[in-house]
């Protein structure tokens, strides 16, 4: 009997931080591996989950067989000249997919949903998650300046790092930081954009599924729970190290993604870093600026800091881990404090080249 991918299937009942990749391709678009073999690659890499995101097709969904101990989240990479973006959580066909699921590696939007804002709005209305991929990576950068950030749930701040001369990842982090300062709470994720295991010209090394990794806290290992974790910003992106980041107020501990609301008084921040191969800089970032920094050596260490919350002032805090050569190794989603800032700019183009 043909099986397809389901968001409700529970692979593990335990809550915790699950290790995954949100961007991978199969032979049903331009990937090297067929669905069962891609699943085995994910197992070899020790992933708990990955999202299949073939270009303009969902045909792979019914070819994974019985995944067993690994979770496969159904997705789609909408691929156009104007850029690429993923839609997560697809379980069936909807009319907005009519001119997208054409089995062509590039499409032109047309029909009832002839613009990106219209497609994203409809997908969001159906409970799906929209995520722009490699937004500043030339020649695949996002070019649709009219995309409405109010219908965007995630941003791929870290795409395949093996691309030579790739300055696009830190640029994407900078742009996401501007979004946070403007009041948006769009979840930062990573994606391997996995196609091939071989070395290719223009790349520094073969691609590796899980590099980068996105850790998501979920109440269970299911597609629905992982996507709920993304909605709650309970995620961090890693190029190897593992991290924790928490805030404590009046004896209550809050984790990545938490909204502490309007507070007055002292907030204690605690972070740990492990599995770091070289000495790294661990930074507490507040509203886009480094608030506290320490150096971690011998693979693991911690950072502690405190700040005073002001009820009238919006603030967000995240943890960055930076390598000796300035490379970004870990970025967490923020912990939010204070009143929520309401954005006044809505288009993607409002935040490019600032």
C-alpha positions, 0 to 999 in steps of 0.5 A, spaced: 500 500 500 502 506 498 504 511 504 505 518 504 507 523 509 503 525 515 504 531 520 500 527 525 505 521 525 509 521 532 516 518 531 517 519 539 513 521 544 518 525 548 519 532 548 526 535 547 531 538 542 530 535 536 536 535 530 534 536 523 535 539 516 529 544 513 532 543 506 533 537 502 532 534 495 530 528 491 531 525 484 524 527 483 527 534 482 534 535 482 537 531 487 542 525 487 538 520 492 531 517 491 527 518 497 529 511 501 536 513 500 535 520 502 532 517 508 538 513 509 543 519 509 539 522 514 540 516 519 547 516 517 548 523 519 544 522 526 538 527 524 531 526 528 528 529 522 528 532 515 524 536 510 523 534 503 523 540 499 523 538 491 523 544 486 515 545 484 513 538 486 510 534 491 511 527 487 516 524 492 511 524 498 509 517 496 515 514 495 519 514 502 515 507 504 515 507 512 520 511 515 520 508 521 525 512 526 526 518 522 521 524 521 520 526 514 516 533 514 512 534 507 515 541 504 515 544 497 520 549 494 517 554 490 522 556 485 522 562 480 527 567 477 525 572 483 527 567 488 526 560 492 522 559 498 519 553 502 512 551 504 512 547 510 507 542 512 503 540 505 499 534 506 494 535 500 493 539 494 491 546 494 489 550 488 494 555 489 499 549 487 496 549 480 501 553 476 507 551 481 507 543 481 509 543 474 515 538 475 519 544 472 525 546 476 523 554 475 516 556 474 512 563 473 506 564 477 500 565 474 492 564 474 489 566 481 495 566 485 499 570 480 504 574 485 508 571 491 504 575 496 498 572 494 501 565 494 504 566 501 497 569 504 493 563 501 498 558 504 499 561 511 491 561 511 491 554 510 496 553 516 502 552 512 509 555 514 513 560 508 520 560 509 525 564 504 531 560 502 538 563 501 535 570 501 542 574 499 546 568 495 548 570 488 545 568 483 539 565 487 538 571 491 531 573 493 529 578 488 521 579 489 521 586 493 514 586 494 514 579 498 509 581 504 513 579 511 507 579 515 505 572 511 513 569 512 514 565 518 521 563 517 528 565 514 533 561 512 539 565 515 544 559 514 544 555 507 549 550 504 556 553 507 560 549 502 559 554 497 565 558 495 566 566 497 559 565 501 558 572 504 550 571 504 549 567 510 552 573 515 548 578 510 542 574 512 543 574 519 544 581 519 537 582 515 534 578 520 536 582 525 533 588 522 527 585 521 527 583 529 528 590 531 523 592 526 518 588 530 518 582 526 518 575 530 520 571 524 524 564 526 531 563 523 532 556 521 538 553 517 538 549 511 543 544 507 539 545 500 542 538 500 543 535 492 549 531 491 554 528 496 560 529 491 565 535 490 563 540 485 566 546 482 565 552 486 564 549 492 569 548 498 567 541 500 562 536 498 555 537 501 553 534 507 546 533 510 545 536 517 550 542 515 548 546 518 543 543 523 537 546 526 535 544 533 527 545 534 524 544 541 518 540 540 513 536 545 514 530 541 517 528 534 512 529 529 511 534 523 505 537 527 510 538 533 516 540 530 512 546 526 509 548 532 516 549 535 518 553 529 511 558 530 514 559 537 521 560 535 524 555 539 529 553 535 537 555 534 541 554 528 548 550 528 554 549 524 557 544 529 556 546 537 550 545 541 548 550 545 543 552 551 540 559 552 535 561 558 533 567 562 530 567 569 526 572 572 523 571 579 525 563 580 522 562 573 526 559 567 524 561 560 527 558 554 529 560 547 523 563 543 519 565 550 516 572 550 516 574 557 512 580 556 512 587 560 517 586 566 520 591 571 527 588 574 532 584 573 533 578 568 538 573 569 541 570 562 545 563 562 548 560 556 552 553 555 556 551 549 559 544 548 562 540 542 566 546 540 572 544 536 576 550 537 576 556 542 570 560 540 566 567 542 560 566 545 556 573 545 549 575 548 546 580 543 541 585 545 537 588 540 542 587 535 548 589 539 553 585 543 551 586 550 556 581 553 561 576 550 566 571 553 571 566 550 570 558 551 576 554 550 577 546 551 570 545 547 565 547 552 563 553 557 558 558 559 556 565 559 552 568 565 549 575 564 544 580 567 540 586 565 534 590 567 527 590 564 523 596 563 516 595 562 515 600 556 521 598 552 521 592 547 527 588 547 530 581 544 536 577 546 539 572 543 546 567 543 551 567 538 557 563 537 563 566 533 569 562 531 576 564 531 576 567 524 569 570 524 565 565 522 558 564 525 557 557 528 551 558 532 545 563 532 539 562 537 532 565 536 531 570 541 528 571 548 523 577 547 522 582 553 517 588 554 511 590 549 511 587 542 513 592 537 509 593 531 512 593 524 511 599 520 514 597 514 511 590 510 515 589 504 521 585 503 525 590 499 524 595 505 530 592 509 534 590 503 541 594 502 540 598 509 
